[in-house]
Each structure stands twice: as C-alpha cells, then as structure tokens.
Amino acid sequence: MPENTNDPAKKSWLEVAQDSDFPIQNIPFGVFLTRDDIITIGTRIGDYAIDLGALHQLGYFEGIPLTDDIFLQDTLNDFISDGKKTWRAVRNRISELFDIENPSLQQNEDHKKVVLFAMDEIEMKLPVQIGDYTDFYSSKEHATNVGTMFRDPENALMPNWLHIPVGYHGRSSTIVPSGIPVRRPVGQTFPKGAEHPVFGPSRLVDFELEMAFITTDANALGEAIPIAEAEDYIFGMVLFNDWSARDIQKWEYVPLGPFLAKNFASSISPWIVTMDALEPFRVESPKQDPEPFPYLRHQGANSYDIHLEVAIAPEGEEATTVTRSNFKYMYWTMVQQLAHHTVNGCTINSGDMMGSGTISGPTPDSYGSMLELSWQGTKPVPLKNNIERKFIADNDTVILKGFCEKSGSRIGFGEVSTKLLPAREID
C-alpha cells in the first residue's frame, strides 16, 4: 500500500502553527485520558488530540480491517501487532479526513465534538506496554569520550565496539512518559579518597540524550531477522531520557554492567512518530570501518536527520539549552541493532523498546550527557542567571526536544520533560 501522508503541500482544516511538531504530515500515535476520564488511542494535529476510538465507532475507518475495540484500549500493542499495512492504511485515512479539501468530518459539528480535544483537556499516558527494553551504546563520539575519561585515551573504544552494536537488557517497569517526576536514586558508591563504599543518594545524577524505537511482533524463537527486513518490524520512534547515576554506576558496573544506576527511571515522549512520517528525512549513516560482518551490512540510507536538544530548568528559573545534537551521528543504525539483537534467535514482541544509547556529536556543544558536557565535573556548565551545573540538581527539570526539517517541511516529537525530585528519606 502506498504512503500518502508526506506531501509537504498538504494542509489540514485544523489550525496548525508554522513551527508545530505535529502538522498533518506527521500523524503520530499515542494514548491519552479524555476530559470524560476515558482512556483512548489517538493522534495529534497541531494542538488538537484526535480520539481514534470515537472516529472508528463513527464509521470513519470503514474498509480497513480493524477489530471493533482496536482503539479502545489503554496501549497501542494490539494495533502495532497488526503490522505495517494496517498502520499505513490508518494514517492514510486520517490524512484524508483532516485534509482541508475533505468536508466529511470538517462539516459535521456533532462528530467533531466527540472526536477533537484541546491538548489541555487530555492527559498523555505511556503509549505502549513495554515488555522488554534493550539499551544500546551506539554513538562513537560518546563511547570515545567515556573511554577517554575512564581508560586509556589512545584506546578509548573497547576492542568489540567497532564490530558489534553493544547493548544491555534494561528495566522496562520504570519507563515513564513525559511529565512524570522521578526521584534521585540511592545506592552504593565509592567516593574518591574513601576506604570503603558508602550507601546514600547519588550525587552524580545525569540525563542521557537518546532516542528509542518501538517494535512489532517480529520473529519466532530461534529465528533471526535479516537486516534487509528489519525496517518492517519498527513501528516508530520516541525521544528518550535514560537517566543515569554516574557514581553508582562506576562502583557497580564491573563485571555485569549497569544495574541500580539505570533501573530507577527512564523517560519517553508520549507520541510515537512512525517510520513512514520520518521517511523524507532519511540520510546516510557514518561510514563503518572495519566493514561489519555480512549479517550487519545494509544498503542505502538507514539513518535520519533528527535535530535534538536538551535544556535544564532549575526550579523557578528559565530553561537553558545545554546541548544540540543529531540522531544522524549514530554509528550503529536501528536496523543493525535489530538484526544483531535477533541473530541468535531472540524473540522480539509488539511494544518492545530499543534505546539508541547516548547521542553525542563531534563538538563539545553537541555532547549528549552532563558527564561529557562538564567533562566528569571538571568544567561546570553555565545556565542563565549565573547558575552552574556539573550534574543534575534536585528539583531541576530536564527537557528533551527533537524535530526534522527539510525544504520547509517540519515534523517533530514534542518533548519529554521530567523533574528530578529529592531522594526518599532513608530509614
């Protein structure tokens, strides 16, 4: 089925600001609580949330093979399981309904009253039930920076890094949507100069600028996903702040990697932007040397030109943008990550999430974490009003944003905004 939503000349009869992340060319998917306290699956155009459950009940998806309750659920998992043909058919129909030239819904006031919501009338929820979550470590710049800080600068990358997309299995139960505050974690650390480890709140809480992709049901146990087919199993992408406690991580990561330093919280943007919407912004990924094994070799452009930025807002203060980066810098691509993840027969399910790893660019103002921006706390990062940060302080709000722009056409992800609360009291 052809994709009909990306025409940059297409306009909606809904009002859309010129710099909106959500023009009619986007049509992301999410889950929200309506003004009537009903959870529904929806999409967004401009500053309007659209109830897809109501649209379906009113007959606007006639001719598309959908179950009666497909949009009346509290997660997108079942819809994602229906596959790319269904996702594309639904997006095409939404694009048709809200096209400025289509009067069918535009002139039906009764239907618009039950279908449309202002954004301040709804509450966004986690869009999928995340059964499994894998976090990768796929930015060459980030891995080099970290290796330079903690190991030999001449051998910053571990011997395996240029050969495999390194990753680890994370904790899905503490992934939360934008707007949900998180608490400063507690755990064991080994402060510099100490003779013994100590227990208490982390002193080095950090953000990690990442993106993540959401999968559909992909393979049976024991089957691999060929890299040429991997894109068919990626539903879409979200912004991802993979919170990290650097001091806890430093003490615990040998020999098995991150644990308490990562499992206390990760935050995502609530609207999933589909791969169809991102298609016009496809670009070549960085050249890989040495050439990967055949199962990791792909043809054509397999990355995306997604502008990313992070701001920090201390309580009661204006936000300061501290970094600007781009997803296109990633050395290992999403299709390589998915192909590697399944080469041994690991099963991938609907709603699984794969984090990109911290996205750092080639210059200091494009680094994707405070660890790098402050260079392990040695270079305080200036904020507005003569405030500085080495890491994230209690009651700071961290805001990630992302968008694509080309030839006057723009789509985006909105934001993921999260406040860091003080640690809980320790008995």
Buried (B, 14 or more C-beta within 10 A) or exposed (E): EEBBBBEEEBBBBBEBEEEBBBBBBBBBBBBBBBEEEEBBBBBBBBBBBBBBBBBBBBEBBEEBEBEEEBBBBBBBBBBBBBBBEBBBBBBBBBBBBBBEEBEEBBEEEEBBEBBBBEBEBBBBBBBBBBBBBBBBBBBBBBBBBBBBBEEEEEEBBEEEBBEBBBBBEBBBEBBBBBBBBBBBBBBEBBEEEEEEEEEEBBBBBBBBBBBBBBBBBBBEEEEBBEBEBBBBBBBBBBBBBBBBBBBBBBBBBEEEBBBBBBBBBBBBBBBBBBBBBBEBBBBEBBEBEEEBEEBBEBEEBBBBBBBBBBBBBBEEBEBBEBBBBBBBBBBBBBBBBBBBBBBEEBBBBBBBBBBBBBBBBEEEEBBBBBBBBBBBBEEBBEBEEEBEBBBBBBBBBBBBBBBBBEEEBBBBBBBBBBBBEEBEEEE
